[in-house]
């Protein structure tokens, strides 16, 4: 089934300089057929299509835990000449003050979130990746593109505008309410907003109506937000820094 959009948000790829290109990288023989089928699936779903672009990035193949392969573009060169989008990506600290009277929580995982955003027509050619089986471009945004996170964060903020009981970190949502009845109303409101904008969720990764949930590796409850236990243990057990480099690593750790 092909992806469709109920919104007009596009991903822009503003670049400087002439088109970048490269030669196709060989695919390991034992993975070739699996990669070919994955491209067939993506073409059928409208995620990618054959291309005649003068741009090309390398193919990147990532093995999944379940034995499947994820194929995507190695966009490091393209990203290096892409004008950055400065839209802010939120931090956990940005919403802690909103949890003072909240007791019921849900986390919502958005399904194939990035691919629900279209790439601007004139920029689609820049997404082309070169493979031994042909050149393919992506009309749908992929997470490897430089500004993909900022584009989706802006979009989800627009979708959920005015709802102060939901916190969005790109494709992960936290809904927090003072009681069960209010929480049910909040969930219906959020899910309706998502449906109105053509955004689907991944039910198997959602947690609904709990007094304690895990969100961005933090534990969220009526007591507030607690950092991951392993992070706290690492800080407590960290040896006293003896060099500037060790001190920098330690400061980076305590500011996770």
CORJO-V462173 format. One record per residue. PSI is psi in degrees with one decimal (999 if undefined). Layout:
BEGIN
psi=PSI
psi=PSI
END
This chain:
BEGIN
psi=130.2
psi=146.7
psi=142.4
psi=161.2
psi=144.4
psi=20.5
psi=170.9
psi=23.7
psi=130.6
psi=156.3
psi=125.1
psi=139.1
psi=83.5
psi=123.9
psi=162.4
psi=133.9
psi=175.4
psi=169.0
psi=141.3
psi=145.0
psi=164.2
psi=171.5
psi=153.2
psi=140.8
psi=135.8
psi=149.4
psi=134.9
psi=133.6
psi=-37.9
psi=-8.3
psi=-10.5
psi=-51.1
psi=-37.6
psi=-40.2
psi=-42.7
psi=-43.9
psi=-35.3
psi=-40.0
psi=-39.0
psi=-43.2
psi=-43.6
psi=-36.2
psi=-42.8
psi=-35.1
psi=-4.5
psi=13.3
psi=-38.3
psi=173.4
psi=159.4
psi=147.1
psi=153.5
psi=23.6
psi=151.5
psi=-4.8
psi=152.2
psi=136.2
psi=161.7
psi=153.7
psi=138.2
psi=125.7
psi=122.5
psi=117.0
psi=138.5
psi=163.5
psi=-29.2
psi=6.5
psi=-12.2
psi=169.6
psi=143.9
psi=122.4
psi=136.8
psi=178.6
psi=143.5
psi=91.5
psi=22.5
psi=-41.6
psi=-44.6
psi=-44.7
psi=-30.6
psi=-20.1
psi=10.3
psi=131.1
psi=126.1
psi=144.2
psi=122.3
psi=13.5
psi=133.9
psi=137.6
psi=122.7
psi=163.4
psi=160.4
psi=-37.1
psi=-21.3
psi=-16.2
psi=3.5
psi=-32.2
psi=-15.7
psi=-1.0
psi=6.3
psi=-36.3
psi=18.7
psi=137.7
psi=-16.8
psi=133.9
psi=151.0
psi=147.1
psi=137.4
psi=127.3
psi=124.5
psi=136.0
psi=124.2
psi=48.7
psi=-50.8
psi=-37.3
psi=-5.8
psi=0.7
psi=131.4
psi=149.0
psi=138.5
psi=137.6
psi=-48.3
psi=-10.0
psi=-8.6
psi=-38.6
psi=-27.8
psi=-17.0
psi=-0.9
psi=137.1
psi=141.8
psi=133.8
psi=164.1
psi=-18.9
psi=7.7
psi=-178.9
psi=131.7
psi=141.6
psi=161.7
psi=103.1
psi=-17.8
psi=142.8
psi=141.5
psi=149.5
psi=-16.1
psi=-16.3
psi=143.5
psi=-47.1
psi=17.3
psi=-45.0
psi=-43.2
psi=-39.7
psi=-45.9
psi=-35.4
psi=-42.4
psi=-44.0
psi=-49.1
psi=-30.8
psi=-39.5
psi=-41.3
psi=-41.2
psi=15.7
psi=132.2
psi=-5.8
psi=95.6
psi=3.3
psi=5.8
psi=134.7
psi=127.4
psi=123.3
psi=92.6
psi=-107.7
psi=14.5
psi=128.6
psi=142.0
psi=123.8
psi=126.2
psi=131.5
psi=158.6
psi=-23.8
psi=169.9
psi=-45.3
psi=-45.8
psi=-37.0
psi=-39.8
psi=-40.6
psi=-43.9
psi=-43.4
psi=-43.7
psi=-40.2
psi=-46.2
psi=-47.4
psi=-34.2
psi=-41.1
psi=-43.9
psi=-45.4
psi=-40.9
psi=-26.1
psi=12.1
psi=21.4
psi=126.4
psi=159.6
psi=163.6
psi=93.0
psi=-34.6
psi=-17.9
psi=7.8
psi=146.9
psi=126.0
psi=138.3
psi=47.9
psi=155.5
psi=-14.9
psi=132.2
psi=161.8
psi=127.0
psi=118.8
psi=38.5
psi=5.0
psi=151.6
psi=121.8
psi=128.0
psi=-175.2
psi=-17.5
psi=-9.9
psi=-146.8
psi=130.0
psi=136.1
psi=162.1
psi=136.8
psi=-41.4
psi=-31.7
psi=-44.3
psi=-44.0
psi=-39.7
psi=-37.4
psi=-44.6
psi=-39.8
psi=-3.0
psi=130.6
psi=149.5
psi=124.6
psi=136.5
psi=-13.7
psi=166.0
psi=-41.0
psi=-42.1
psi=-36.7
psi=-40.8
psi=-42.0
psi=-40.4
psi=-43.8
psi=-36.9
psi=-36.3
psi=-43.5
psi=-5.5
psi=22.0
psi=999
END
